[in-house]
Amino acid sequence: MRRHAFSRAMMLASAALSTACGDQSTPTVPTTQLASERSVNLRSSSCKPPTPDDQIPLPIAPPSKRIDLFTPVFSRPTSVTNPLFPISNLSQAILVGAADGEPQRIETTLMPKTLRVRIGTGSVETLASQFVAYVGRRIHEYALDRYAQSDDGSVWYFGEDVFNYEDGEIADTEGTWLACKDGPAAMIMAANPRVGEVFRTENAFPIVFEEVTVQIVGQTVQGPRGPVTGAVTMQEMHMDGSLEKKVFAPGYGEFRSGAFPDFEALALAVPTDALSGGTPADLRTLTSGARRLFQLAAKHDWGAALQLASGMNAAWGRQKTKQVPPLLEPLMTAALTDVTQSVSQQRIGETRQAAVDVLRVGLDLELQFRSRVEIDVERLDLWLRQLVIDAKARDKAGIASDLAILKWILDRLDNVGSNEAQRDAHEVAQQLRGIGAAANRGDFERVVERARRLLDEPDEDD
């Protein structure tokens, strides 16, 4: 029997990894540029200049303190070797924290294609990095960032496309800017930061503006796999005048920002935290068990669900005695606690939600052993399950959020894998548009039916 498009796409994308991405999905991007474009002048008279300092109503540093007032040259712009901003080697990073009292999660992913930014009469080839922020279980912000390294080793920011979400819908695009069009490119990381140095990581006032001052260098911070040396702390001034501390660490880039109760901290990054060997059996027990529990709850098979939950807790008890990223450990423990409680109370919706939460953290943990592409394909499965939960609850905002997240995951899978896998991905995208139309009509049963069809799972009893 023909498997549905999503399931087949998952198999094809996984099979393509050996040729497309390597064992740990280390990105492959172009590293050369046309000779005629190597000395592109970022101060070109045809570009919009920065706002004069006397028109910026902030306590900004004097020019004598700034180290970003030179004209950088880009010979190999997409070969980023700066250890404090290793974007060309950072396949995916997961950050966790809190925002306005709710759990926050961020995924940054190096996209499989580069983007050219016009600067005067030339252009600079930039790496594209996708940023997706979640607050609670809903999408909060999407951004597509553009970066390039100059010949002196500093990394420059060429702009971002921003979509800010409310209740699953795009609320505004505030923060969107493009180098030359809206202002100059901005130094996102110095080649060799020194205490007291100042540079602007965004410099298109009043659209965007951030100025950082290097405060500490040579720090040691605790990373996902132990101590990391050579970290740098900077104080960042935002456009509203507020100040925020940010830590950058070699092999990770942005490592921590903000302070409790609102903060972001890096939980895991690959390939920096990639581990050799296959996925541990106990981790596979957690993710496969979460999918099975999702089905058992719908079938009211609470005896089997209780036994499965017990096995998942035992597997986690064994796994967490090994090297587990410290910021992910409490998230898995909390999700399994919710599983145990909801199964014992025989609550269908709560059990399914807890199972999806286990699957989310489990896939993060498996990212240490599997390729980013393979994990992202399985995240499609995860968010389709969340879509079923939200459709069952007749939660329009939740459905809209789920569909937006699925769209952005598909976007970072574009141009990856075989032609057949790409055709299947496009078919999935088309079916998601149909699901969105059904949700807009209030046809929640149709949403559930189509999501199940993509999951290629049997009908439910609930």
TIDREN-50062 format. One record per residue (C-alpha): x, y, z; residue in one letter. Coordinates in Angstrom, 2 decimals, padded with zeros to 5 digits. Each point is the difference from the previous one (the first is absolute). Example, Ala and Ser with C-alpha at 12.3 -4.5 7.8 and 13.67 -1.06 7.14 Angstrom:
<recs>
{x 012.30, y -004.50, z 007.80, residuo a}
{x 001.37, y 003.44, z -000.66, residuo s}
</recs>
This chain:
<recs>
{x 000.00, y 000.00, z 000.00, residuo m}
{x 001.33, y 003.46, z -000.86, residuo r}
{x 001.15, y 001.88, z 003.07, residuo r}
{x -001.17, y 003.58, z 000.33, residuo h}
{x 002.22, y 002.86, z -001.15, residuo a}
{x 001.34, y 001.00, z 003.40, residuo f}
{x 001.04, y -003.51, z 000.99, residuo s}
{x 001.66, y -000.63, z -003.36, residuo r}
{x 001.75, y 003.36, z 000.10, residuo a}
{x 001.42, y -000.91, z 003.40, residuo m}
{x 001.49, y -003.23, z -001.32, residuo m}
{x 001.42, y 001.62, z -003.13, residuo l}
{x 001.52, y 002.94, z 001.86, residuo a}
{x 001.60, y -002.38, z 002.47, residuo s}
{x 001.41, y -002.14, z -002.80, residuo a}
{x 001.49, y 003.04, z -001.69, residuo a}
{x 002.03, y 001.07, z 003.02, residuo l}
{x 003.12, y -001.96, z -000.81, residuo s}
{x 000.54, y 001.98, z -003.19, residuo t}
{x -001.66, y 003.30, z 000.85, residuo a}
{x 001.15, y 000.69, z 003.53, residuo c}
{x 002.50, y -002.48, z 001.36, residuo g}
{x -000.25, y -001.74, z 003.33, residuo d}
{x -000.72, y 003.11, z 002.05, residuo q}
{x -001.46, y 002.26, z -002.69, residuo s}
{x 002.97, y 002.35, z -000.10, residuo t}
{x -001.17, y 002.72, z -002.42, residuo p}
{x 001.59, y 000.35, z -003.38, residuo t}
{x -000.15, y 003.55, z -001.36, residuo v}
{x 001.83, y 001.90, z -002.74, residuo p}
{x 003.15, y 001.73, z 001.21, residuo t}
{x 001.07, y 002.02, z -003.03, residuo t}
{x -001.12, y 003.22, z -001.58, residuo q}
{x 000.51, y 001.62, z -003.39, residuo l}
{x 003.31, y 001.88, z -000.12, residuo a}
{x -001.75, y 003.16, z -001.14, residuo s}
{x -002.04, y 000.02, z 003.22, residuo e}
{x 002.75, y -000.73, z 002.49, residuo r}
{x 000.54, y 003.62, z 001.03, residuo s}
{x -003.62, y 001.07, z 000.28, residuo v}
{x -000.11, y 003.34, z 001.81, residuo n}
{x -002.47, y -000.20, z 002.85, residuo l}
{x 000.12, y 003.79, z 000.23, residuo r}
{x -001.14, y 000.39, z -003.62, residuo s}
{x -001.60, y 003.37, z -000.72, residuo s}
{x -002.94, y -001.82, z -001.58, residuo s}
{x -000.83, y -001.64, z 003.35, residuo c}
{x -001.94, y 001.64, z 002.79, residuo k}
{x 002.55, y 001.33, z 002.52, residuo p}
{x -000.31, y -000.54, z 003.76, residuo p}
{x -001.99, y 002.51, z 002.02, residuo t}
{x 002.37, y 002.71, z 001.30, residuo p}
{x 000.96, y -000.58, z 003.62, residuo d}
{x -001.43, y 003.36, z 001.10, residuo d}
{x -003.42, y -001.18, z -001.20, residuo q}
{x 000.03, y -003.18, z 002.11, residuo i}
{x -001.54, y 000.89, z 003.40, residuo p}
{x 002.01, y -002.60, z 001.94, residuo l}
{x 003.20, y 000.05, z 002.11, residuo p}
{x 002.05, y -001.46, z -002.84, residuo i}
{x 003.76, y -000.44, z 000.05, residuo a}
{x 002.27, y 002.57, z -001.71, residuo p}
{x 001.54, y -000.96, z -003.35, residuo p}
{x 003.39, y -000.40, z 001.69, residuo s}
{x -001.31, y -003.09, z 001.83, residuo k}
{x -001.49, y -001.66, z -003.07, residuo r}
{x 001.81, y -002.67, z -002.00, residuo i}
{x -002.57, y -000.32, z -002.83, residuo d}
{x 000.75, y 003.23, z -001.86, residuo l}
{x 002.16, y -001.53, z -002.70, residuo f}
{x -001.02, y -001.31, z -003.42, residuo t}
{x 000.14, y -003.81, z 000.07, residuo p}
{x 000.99, y -002.11, z -003.00, residuo v}
{x -001.73, y -003.30, z -000.76, residuo f}
{x 002.07, y -002.53, z -001.96, residuo s}
{x -001.50, y -003.15, z 001.53, residuo r}
{x -003.13, y 001.35, z 001.70, residuo p}
{x -001.76, y -003.30, z 000.70, residuo t}
{x 003.06, y -001.67, z 001.53, residuo s}
{x -000.49, y 001.16, z 003.58, residuo v}
{x 002.91, y -001.03, z 002.21, residuo t}
{x -000.66, y 002.38, z 002.91, residuo n}
{x -000.35, y -002.39, z 002.99, residuo p}
{x -002.34, y 002.36, z 001.87, residuo l}
{x -002.46, y 000.08, z -002.89, residuo f}
{x 000.49, y -003.33, z -001.82, residuo p}
{x -003.05, y 000.32, z -002.19, residuo i}
{x 001.38, y -001.88, z -003.02, residuo s}
{x 000.61, y -003.09, z 002.15, residuo n}
{x -003.02, y 000.25, z 002.30, residuo l}
{x -002.61, y -002.29, z -001.50, residuo s}
{x -002.57, y 000.55, z 002.76, residuo q}
{x -000.12, y 001.42, z 003.51, residuo a}
{x -002.70, y -000.37, z 002.64, residuo i}
{x -000.43, y 002.69, z 002.65, residuo l}
{x -002.42, y -000.13, z 002.92, residuo v}
{x -001.11, y 002.50, z 002.60, residuo g}
{x -002.99, y 002.07, z 001.00, residuo a}
{x -001.89, y 003.03, z -001.32, residuo a}
{x -002.71, y 001.81, z 001.95, residuo d}
{x -000.33, y -002.90, z 002.39, residuo g}
{x -000.43, y -002.65, z -002.70, residuo e}
{x 002.46, y -002.60, z -001.28, residuo p}
{x 001.96, y 001.17, z -003.03, residuo q}
{x 001.75, y -002.07, z -002.63, residuo r}
{x 002.08, y 001.12, z -002.99, residuo i}
{x 001.26, y -001.96, z -002.99, residuo e}
{x 002.67, y 001.52, z -002.25, residuo t}
{x 000.76, y -001.92, z -003.19, residuo t}
{x 002.52, y 000.61, z -002.77, residuo l}
{x -001.97, y -000.03, z -003.23, residuo m}
{x 001.12, y -002.13, z -002.96, residuo p}
{x 000.38, y 002.97, z -002.34, residuo k}
{x 001.78, y 003.35, z 000.08, residuo t}
{x -001.45, y 003.44, z -000.75, residuo l}
{x 001.59, y 002.89, z -001.87, residuo r}
{x -000.42, y 003.52, z 001.33, residuo v}
{x 000.44, y 002.88, z -002.40, residuo r}
{x 002.46, y 002.61, z 001.26, residuo i}
{x 000.36, y 002.92, z -002.37, residuo g}
{x 001.12, y -001.31, z -003.38, residuo t}
{x 001.03, y -003.42, z 001.37, residuo g}
{x -001.32, y -002.64, z 002.34, residuo s}
{x 001.11, y -002.16, z 002.91, residuo v}
{x -000.91, y -003.67, z 000.32, residuo e}
{x -001.31, y -000.66, z 003.50, residuo t}
{x -000.87, y -003.02, z 002.09, residuo l}
{x -003.69, y -000.26, z 000.86, residuo a}
{x -001.00, y -001.08, z 003.50, residuo s}
{x -003.57, y -000.68, z 001.07, residuo q}
{x -001.08, y 001.10, z 003.48, residuo f}
{x -003.26, y -001.33, z 001.46, residuo v}
{x -001.08, y 000.96, z 003.52, residuo a}
{x -002.81, y -001.72, z 001.91, residuo y}
{x -001.70, y 001.24, z 003.15, residuo v}
{x -001.95, y -002.78, z 001.65, residuo g}
{x -000.81, y -002.35, z -002.86, residuo r}
{x -000.72, y 002.75, z -002.52, residuo r}
{x 002.12, y 001.81, z -002.52, residuo i}
{x 001.07, y 003.45, z 001.17, residuo h}
{x 002.46, y 001.21, z -002.63, residuo e}
{x 001.59, y -001.08, z -003.26, residuo y}
{x 003.04, y 001.65, z -001.55, residuo a}
{x 002.30, y -000.71, z -002.92, residuo l}
{x 003.43, y 001.50, z 000.76, residuo d}
{x 002.86, y 000.72, z -002.41, residuo r}
{x 003.67, y -000.22, z 001.05, residuo y}
{x 003.43, y 000.21, z -001.64, residuo a}
{x 003.59, y 000.08, z 001.23, residuo q}
{x 002.44, y 002.66, z -001.15, residuo s}
{x 003.64, y -000.69, z -000.73, residuo d}
{x 001.12, y 001.28, z 003.42, residuo d}
{x -002.07, y -002.71, z 001.74, residuo g}
{x -002.88, y 002.16, z 001.22, residuo s}
{x -003.56, y -001.16, z -000.79, residuo v}
{x -002.53, y 002.43, z -001.44, residuo w}
{x -003.78, y 000.07, z 000.14, residuo y}
{x -001.73, y 000.86, z -003.28, residuo f}
{x -003.60, y 000.10, z 001.17, residuo g}
{x -002.97, y -002.16, z 000.88, residuo e}
{x -003.54, y -000.72, z -001.06, residuo d}
{x -002.18, y -000.03, z 003.13, residuo v}
{x -003.50, y -001.28, z 000.65, residuo f}
{x -001.41, y 000.55, z 003.48, residuo n}
{x -002.92, y -002.25, z 000.91, residuo y}
{x -003.03, y 000.35, z 002.25, residuo e}
{x -002.43, y -002.90, z 000.39, residuo d}
{x 001.65, y -001.80, z -002.89, residuo g}
{x -000.45, y 002.86, z -002.47, residuo e}
{x 002.57, y 002.52, z -001.25, residuo i}
{x -000.56, y 003.15, z 002.04, residuo a}
{x 002.72, y 002.17, z -001.53, residuo d}
{x 003.43, y -000.03, z -001.63, residuo t}
{x 001.64, y 002.44, z 002.40, residuo e}
{x 003.76, y -000.44, z 000.06, residuo g}
{x 000.36, y -000.83, z -003.70, residuo t}
{x 002.95, y 001.72, z -001.66, residuo w}
{x 002.45, y -000.49, z -002.84, residuo l}
{x 003.55, y 001.25, z -000.36, residuo a}
{x 000.42, y 002.89, z -002.44, residuo c}
{x -003.76, y 000.45, z -000.35, residuo k}
{x -000.66, y 001.00, z 003.62, residuo d}
{x 003.49, y 000.73, z 001.29, residuo g}
{x 003.51, y -001.48, z 000.05, residuo p}
{x 000.90, y -003.60, z 000.71, residuo a}
{x 000.90, y -000.38, z 003.67, residuo a}
{x 002.80, y -001.84, z 001.78, residuo m}
{x -001.63, y -002.88, z 001.87, residuo i}
{x 003.30, y -001.30, z 001.41, residuo m}
{x 003.51, y 001.46, z 000.12, residuo a}
{x 002.93, y -002.06, z -001.24, residuo a}
{x 001.70, y 000.13, z 003.41, residuo n}
{x -002.14, y 001.81, z 002.60, residuo p}
{x 001.86, y 001.97, z 002.68, residuo r}
{x -001.34, y 001.54, z 003.19, residuo v}
{x -001.39, y 003.49, z -000.55, residuo g}
{x -000.49, y -000.34, z -003.75, residuo e}
{x -003.33, y 001.07, z -001.45, residuo v}
{x -001.83, y -000.99, z -003.19, residuo f}
{x -003.55, y 000.18, z -001.27, residuo r}
{x -001.65, y -003.31, z -000.76, residuo t}
{x -002.93, y 001.83, z -001.61, residuo e}
{x 000.36, y 003.53, z -001.33, residuo n}
{x -003.12, y 001.06, z -001.88, residuo a}
{x -001.56, y 002.37, z 002.53, residuo f}
{x -002.97, y 000.44, z 000.46, residuo p}
{x -000.86, y -003.36, z -001.61, residuo i}
{x 002.50, y -002.03, z 002.02, residuo v}
{x 002.93, y 000.94, z 002.23, residuo f}
{x 002.27, y -001.89, z 002.38, residuo e}
{x 003.40, y 001.04, z 001.33, residuo e}
{x 002.19, y -002.36, z 002.01, residuo v}
{x 002.92, y 000.60, z 002.32, residuo t}
{x 002.43, y -002.82, z 000.72, residuo v}
{x 000.18, y -000.47, z 003.78, residuo q}
{x 001.77, y -003.32, z 000.69, residuo i}
{x 002.15, y -002.28, z -002.16, residuo v}
{x 001.61, y -003.38, z 000.64, residuo g}
{x -002.84, y -001.34, z 002.13, residuo q}
{x -000.80, y -003.64, z 000.68, residuo t}
{x -003.70, y -000.91, z -000.17, residuo v}
{x -001.86, y -003.26, z 000.52, residuo q}
{x -001.18, y -001.40, z -003.31, residuo g}
{x -002.19, y -002.97, z -000.97, residuo p}
{x 002.99, y -002.36, z 000.23, residuo r}
{x 002.10, y 001.71, z 002.66, residuo g}
{x 002.20, y 003.11, z 000.40, residuo p}
{x 000.55, y 002.25, z -003.02, residuo v}
{x 002.96, y 002.38, z 000.07, residuo t}
{x 000.46, y 003.28, z -001.84, residuo g}
{x -003.49, y 001.41, z 000.50, residuo a}
{x -000.71, y 003.74, z -000.20, residuo v}
{x -002.57, y 002.12, z 001.84, residuo t}
{x -001.41, y 003.13, z -001.62, residuo m}
{x -002.48, y 002.60, z 001.12, residuo q}
{x -002.54, y 000.78, z -002.70, residuo e}
{x -001.95, y 003.23, z -000.17, residuo m}
{x -003.32, y -000.26, z -001.82, residuo h}
{x -001.85, y 002.66, z -001.96, residuo m}
{x -002.21, y 000.77, z 003.02, residuo d}
{x 003.09, y 000.64, z 002.15, residuo g}
{x -000.30, y -003.22, z 002.00, residuo s}
{x 003.14, y -002.01, z 000.76, residuo l}
{x 000.48, y -003.75, z -000.25, residuo e}
{x 002.95, y -002.28, z 000.62, residuo k}
{x 000.91, y -002.54, z -002.66, residuo k}
{x 002.55, y -002.80, z 000.13, residuo v}
{x 001.60, y -001.46, z -003.13, residuo f}
{x 001.97, y -003.24, z 000.12, residuo a}
{x 002.37, y -001.67, z -002.49, residuo p}
{x -001.75, y -002.65, z -002.06, residuo g}
{x -003.43, y 001.31, z 000.99, residuo y}
{x -000.34, y 003.70, z -000.72, residuo g}
{x -002.71, y 001.64, z 002.11, residuo e}
{x 000.06, y -002.04, z 003.19, residuo f}
{x -002.15, y 001.86, z 002.49, residuo r}
{x -001.91, y 003.27, z 000.12, residuo s}
{x -002.22, y 001.77, z 002.49, residuo g}
{x -000.45, y -000.83, z 003.63, residuo a}
{x -002.63, y -001.81, z 002.03, residuo f}
{x -002.99, y 000.09, z -000.38, residuo p}
{x 000.41, y 000.77, z -003.74, residuo d}
{x 003.00, y -001.71, z -001.56, residuo f}
{x 001.25, y -002.21, z -002.82, residuo e}
{x 002.70, y -002.64, z 000.51, residuo a}
{x 001.55, y -002.39, z -002.46, residuo l}
{x -001.04, y -003.59, z 000.72, residuo a}
{x 001.59, y -001.82, z -002.93, residuo l}
{x 001.74, y 000.72, z -003.31, residuo a}
{x 001.19, y -002.26, z -002.79, residuo v}
{x 002.51, y -000.91, z -001.20, residuo p}
{x 001.69, y 001.48, z 003.11, residuo t}
{x -001.84, y -002.41, z 002.32, residuo d}
{x -000.33, y -002.91, z -002.42, residuo a}
{x 000.86, y -003.41, z 001.46, residuo l}
{x 001.31, y -003.04, z -001.85, residuo s}
{x -001.86, y -003.28, z -000.19, residuo g}
{x -003.66, y -000.66, z -000.63, residuo g}
{x -002.94, y 001.34, z 001.96, residuo t}
{x -000.09, y -001.67, z 003.43, residuo p}
{x -002.76, y -002.59, z 000.40, residuo a}
{x -001.45, y 001.87, z 002.99, residuo d}
{x -000.45, y 003.17, z -002.05, residuo l}
{x -001.71, y -001.98, z -002.74, residuo r}
{x -002.28, y -001.47, z 002.67, residuo t}
{x -001.05, y 003.50, z 001.02, residuo l}
{x -000.80, y 001.31, z -003.49, residuo t}
{x -001.63, y -003.17, z -001.32, residuo s}
{x -001.87, y -000.37, z 003.28, residuo g}
{x -001.35, y 003.54, z -000.29, residuo a}
{x -001.44, y -000.74, z -003.44, residuo r}
{x -001.53, y -003.26, z 001.21, residuo r}
{x -001.45, y 001.69, z 003.07, residuo l}
{x -001.67, y 002.56, z -002.26, residuo f}
{x -001.93, y -002.86, z -001.64, residuo q}
{x -000.73, y -001.96, z 003.18, residuo l}
{x -001.63, y 003.01, z 001.65, residuo a}
{x -002.39, y 000.39, z -002.95, residuo a}
{x -000.90, y -003.70, z 000.27, residuo k}
{x -000.59, y 000.21, z 003.78, residuo h}
{x 002.49, y -002.84, z 000.48, residuo d}
{x 001.10, y 001.24, z 003.41, residuo w}
{x 001.49, y -003.29, z 001.11, residuo g}
{x 002.47, y -000.02, z -002.88, residuo a}
{x 000.55, y 003.75, z 000.41, residuo a}
{x 000.90, y -000.42, z 003.68, residuo l}
{x 002.46, y -002.77, z -000.80, residuo q}
{x 001.53, y 002.07, z -002.80, residuo l}
{x 000.33, y 003.07, z 002.24, residuo a}
{x 001.78, y -002.11, z 002.60, residuo s}
{x 002.46, y -001.24, z -002.62, residuo g}
{x 000.64, y 003.55, z -001.23, residuo m}
{x 000.74, y 001.21, z 003.54, residuo n}
{x 002.40, y -002.90, z 000.50, residuo a}
{x 001.76, y 000.81, z -003.28, residuo a}
{x 000.42, y 003.62, z 001.04, residuo w}
{x 001.31, y -001.06, z 003.39, residuo g}
{x 002.79, y -001.87, z -001.77, residuo r}
{x 000.66, y 002.63, z -002.67, residuo q}
{x 000.33, y 002.97, z 002.33, residuo k}
{x 002.83, y -001.70, z 001.89, residuo t}
{x 002.03, y 000.51, z -003.18, residuo k}
{x 001.10, y 003.29, z -001.53, residuo q}
{x -003.25, y 001.90, z -000.58, residuo v}
{x -000.04, y 003.76, z -000.80, residuo p}
{x -000.85, y 001.57, z 003.38, residuo p}
{x -002.68, y 002.38, z -001.31, residuo l}
{x -001.91, y -002.79, z -001.73, residuo l}
{x -000.04, y -002.41, z 002.94, residuo e}
{x -002.66, y 001.84, z 002.08, residuo p}
{x -002.18, y 000.45, z -003.10, residuo l}
{x -000.11, y -003.75, z -000.66, residuo m}
{x -000.55, y -000.77, z 003.69, residuo t}
{x -002.94, y 002.43, z 000.14, residuo a}
{x -001.56, y -001.40, z -003.18, residuo a}
{x 000.24, y -003.57, z 001.32, residuo l}
{x -001.54, y 001.08, z 003.31, residuo t}
{x -002.93, y 001.38, z -001.99, residuo d}
{x -000.22, y -003.27, z -001.93, residuo v}
{x -000.17, y -002.07, z 003.19, residuo t}
{x -002.64, y 002.24, z 001.55, residuo q}
{x -002.23, y 000.29, z -003.07, residuo s}
{x 000.12, y -003.74, z -000.72, residuo v}
{x -000.84, y -000.89, z 003.59, residuo s}
{x -002.99, y 002.37, z -000.19, residuo q}
{x -000.96, y -001.37, z -003.42, residuo q}
{x -000.18, y 003.42, z -001.62, residuo r}
{x 000.21, y -000.24, z -003.78, residuo i}
{x 000.89, y 003.57, z -000.95, residuo g}
{x 002.49, y 000.48, z 002.83, residuo e}
{x 001.68, y -003.33, z -000.75, residuo t}
{x 000.40, y 000.84, z -003.67, residuo r}
{x 001.39, y 003.43, z 000.79, residuo q}
{x 002.49, y -001.43, z 002.47, residuo a}
{x 001.02, y -002.61, z -002.59, residuo a}
{x 000.67, y 002.74, z -002.57, residuo v}
{x 002.05, y 001.92, z 002.58, residuo d}
{x 002.10, y -003.12, z 000.63, residuo v}
{x 000.46, y -000.42, z -003.75, residuo l}
{x 001.15, y 003.63, z -000.37, residuo r}
{x 002.74, y -000.28, z 002.63, residuo v}
{x 000.86, y -003.52, z -001.15, residuo g}
{x 000.69, y 001.22, z -003.54, residuo l}
{x 002.22, y 002.74, z 001.41, residuo d}
{x 002.00, y -002.63, z 001.84, residuo l}
{x 000.19, y -002.21, z -003.09, residuo e}
{x 001.42, y 002.97, z -001.91, residuo l}
{x 003.33, y -000.88, z 001.64, residuo q}
{x 000.04, y -003.31, z -001.90, residuo f}
{x -001.93, y 000.66, z -003.22, residuo r}
{x 000.09, y 002.57, z -002.78, residuo s}
{x -001.85, y 003.29, z 000.27, residuo r}
{x -002.00, y -000.80, z -003.14, residuo v}
{x -001.12, y -003.36, z 001.35, residuo e}
{x -001.13, y 001.59, z 003.27, residuo i}
{x -001.84, y 002.81, z -001.82, residuo d}
{x -001.87, y -002.56, z -002.08, residuo v}
{x -001.16, y -001.63, z 003.23, residuo e}
{x -000.96, y 003.40, z 001.38, residuo r}
{x -002.60, y 000.12, z -002.78, residuo l}
{x -001.52, y -003.09, z 001.62, residuo d}
{x 000.15, y 001.71, z 003.41, residuo l}
{x -001.84, y 003.12, z -001.12, residuo w}
{x -002.62, y -001.99, z -001.90, residuo l}
{x -000.77, y -001.71, z 003.30, residuo r}
{x -000.25, y 003.39, z 001.68, residuo q}
{x -002.35, y 001.01, z -002.81, residuo l}
{x -002.26, y -002.96, z 000.80, residuo v}
{x -000.06, y 001.00, z 003.68, residuo i}
{x -000.88, y 003.62, z -000.78, residuo d}
{x -002.65, y -000.97, z -002.57, residuo a}
{x -001.61, y -002.35, z 002.53, residuo k}
{x -000.09, y 002.95, z 002.42, residuo a}
{x -001.46, y 002.23, z -002.77, residuo r}
{x 002.87, y 002.40, z 000.69, residuo d}
{x 000.24, y 002.21, z -003.10, residuo k}
{x 003.01, y 001.94, z 001.24, residuo a}
{x 001.82, y -003.23, z 000.82, residuo g}
{x -000.77, y -001.41, z -003.44, residuo i}
{x 001.26, y 003.17, z -001.70, residuo a}
{x 003.21, y -000.17, z 002.04, residuo s}
{x 000.54, y -003.68, z -000.83, residuo d}
{x -000.44, y 000.64, z -003.71, residuo l}
{x 002.45, y 002.91, z 000.09, residuo a}
{x 002.60, y -002.17, z 001.76, residuo i}
{x -000.47, y -002.82, z -002.50, residuo l}
{x 000.48, y 002.49, z -002.85, residuo k}
{x 003.30, y 001.27, z 001.41, residuo w}
{x 001.33, y -003.51, z 000.62, residuo i}
{x -000.84, y -000.92, z -003.60, residuo l}
{x 001.81, y 003.17, z -001.07, residuo d}
{x 003.25, y -001.12, z 001.62, residuo r}
{x -000.35, y -003.40, z -001.66, residuo l}
{x -000.29, y 001.62, z -003.43, residuo d}
{x 002.72, y -001.04, z -002.48, residuo n}
{x 001.05, y -002.90, z 002.26, residuo v}
{x -000.23, y -003.65, z -001.06, residuo g}
{x -001.17, y -001.62, z -003.22, residuo s}
{x -002.33, y 001.48, z -002.60, residuo n}
{x -002.69, y -002.44, z 001.09, residuo e}
{x 000.35, y 001.13, z 003.62, residuo a}
{x -000.33, y 003.61, z -001.13, residuo q}
{x -003.15, y -000.82, z -001.97, residuo r}
{x -001.45, y -001.66, z 003.10, residuo d}
{x 000.89, y 003.03, z 002.11, residuo a}
{x -001.81, y 002.25, z -002.46, residuo h}
{x -003.01, y -002.34, z 000.14, residuo e}
{x 000.03, y 000.26, z 003.79, residuo v}
{x 000.09, y 003.80, z -000.26, residuo a}
{x -003.02, y -000.09, z -002.31, residuo q}
{x -001.91, y -002.24, z 002.41, residuo q}
{x 000.84, y 002.34, z 002.89, residuo l}
{x -001.60, y 002.84, z -001.94, residuo r}
{x -003.13, y -002.15, z -000.28, residuo g}
{x 000.10, y -000.58, z 003.75, residuo i}
{x 000.24, y 003.73, z 000.55, residuo g}
{x -003.04, y 000.59, z -002.18, residuo a}
{x -001.97, y -002.61, z 001.97, residuo a}
{x 001.01, y 001.66, z 003.27, residuo a}
{x -001.13, y 003.39, z -001.26, residuo n}
{x -003.41, y -001.54, z -000.77, residuo r}
{x -000.15, y -001.43, z 003.51, residuo g}
{x 000.06, y -003.54, z -001.39, residuo d}
{x 002.13, y -001.46, z 002.78, residuo f}
{x -000.93, y -003.60, z -000.83, residuo e}
{x 001.47, y 000.52, z -003.46, residuo r}
{x 003.17, y 001.43, z 001.54, residuo v}
{x 000.41, y -003.10, z 002.17, residuo v}
{x -000.73, y -002.33, z -002.92, residuo e}
{x 002.57, y 001.64, z -002.28, residuo r}
{x 002.65, y 000.19, z 002.70, residuo a}
{x -000.50, y -003.71, z 000.76, residuo r}
{x 000.30, y -000.77, z -003.69, residuo r}
{x 003.37, y 001.78, z -000.11, residuo l}
{x 001.09, y -001.90, z 003.08, residuo l}
{x -001.11, y -003.23, z -001.68, residuo d}
{x -001.53, y -001.23, z 003.25, residuo e}
{x -003.20, y -002.00, z 000.49, residuo p}
{x -003.29, y 001.62, z 000.92, residuo d}
{x -000.53, y 000.83, z 003.66, residuo e}
{x -002.69, y -001.18, z 002.36, residuo d}
{x -000.49, y 003.25, z 001.92, residuo d}
</recs>
